[in-house]
Amino acid sequence: MASEYSDQEHEQIIDLTENWYKEFEHDDLFLNLASQNQEHAGFIIRCFTDYMYNYQGATPKEWNVGDMKKVC
């Protein structure tokens, strides 16, 4: 768990997950989503990432099922 909130760490996490999303856009799992789901996927990933860091204090390396259930 992140010891305290940091704008710099938050931006690094957003950059990381945006890169993951860019790779995901070319994956068959993404391409098989309905077009409406594809349109919203980036926003959902960004919100999830923000909630995990801002409310659970968790960086992607620290993500776990318990915290995920709390934010979903």
C-alpha positions as CSV (number, residue, x, y, z in Angstrom):
1,M,0.0,0.0,0.0
2,A,1.3,3.4,-0.9
3,S,2.4,5.2,2.3
4,E,0.8,8.5,1.3
5,Y,-0.7,10.1,-1.8
6,S,1.6,11.5,-4.3
7,D,0.7,13.4,-7.5
8,Q,3.8,12.1,-9.2
9,E,3.1,8.5,-8.2
10,H,-0.5,8.9,-9.4
11,E,0.6,10.1,-12.8
12,Q,3.1,7.3,-13.1
13,I,0.3,4.8,-12.3
14,I,-2.0,6.4,-14.9
15,D,0.7,6.3,-17.5
16,L,1.4,2.6,-16.8
17,T,-2.3,1.6,-17.0
18,E,-2.8,3.7,-20.1
19,N,0.1,1.8,-21.8
20,W,-1.6,-1.5,-20.7
21,Y,-4.8,-0.2,-22.3
22,K,-3.1,0.7,-25.5
23,E,-1.8,-2.9,-25.7
24,F,-5.2,-4.3,-24.8
25,E,-6.8,-2.5,-27.7
26,H,-5.0,-4.8,-30.1
27,D,-5.8,-8.0,-28.2
28,D,-8.6,-10.4,-29.3
29,L,-10.3,-10.1,-25.9
30,F,-10.8,-6.4,-26.6
31,L,-11.7,-6.8,-30.2
32,N,-14.4,-9.3,-29.2
33,L,-16.1,-6.8,-26.9
34,A,-19.2,-5.1,-28.2
35,S,-18.4,-1.7,-29.7
36,Q,-20.2,0.1,-26.8
37,N,-18.0,-1.7,-24.3
38,Q,-14.9,-0.9,-26.3
39,E,-15.8,2.8,-26.3
40,H,-16.1,2.8,-22.5
41,A,-13.2,0.5,-21.6
42,G,-10.6,3.3,-21.3
43,F,-12.8,5.3,-19.0
44,I,-13.5,2.3,-16.8
45,I,-9.9,1.4,-16.5
46,R,-8.9,5.0,-15.6
47,C,-11.7,5.2,-13.0
48,F,-10.7,1.8,-11.5
49,T,-7.0,2.9,-11.4
50,D,-8.0,6.2,-9.7
51,Y,-10.2,4.4,-7.1
52,M,-7.6,1.8,-6.3
53,Y,-4.9,4.4,-5.7
54,N,-7.0,7.3,-4.2
55,Y,-9.3,5.2,-2.0
56,Q,-7.4,2.0,-1.3
57,G,-3.9,3.4,-1.5
58,A,-2.9,0.6,-3.8
59,T,-0.5,0.7,-6.7
60,P,-1.0,-1.8,-9.5
61,K,1.7,-4.1,-7.9
62,E,-0.4,-4.1,-4.7
63,W,-3.8,-4.7,-6.3
64,N,-5.7,-7.6,-4.6
65,V,-9.1,-9.1,-4.8
66,G,-10.2,-7.6,-1.4
67,D,-9.5,-4.0,-2.5
68,M,-11.0,-4.6,-5.9
69,K,-14.2,-5.7,-4.4
70,K,-14.3,-2.5,-2.3
71,V,-14.0,-0.3,-5.3
72,C,-16.3,-2.2,-7.7
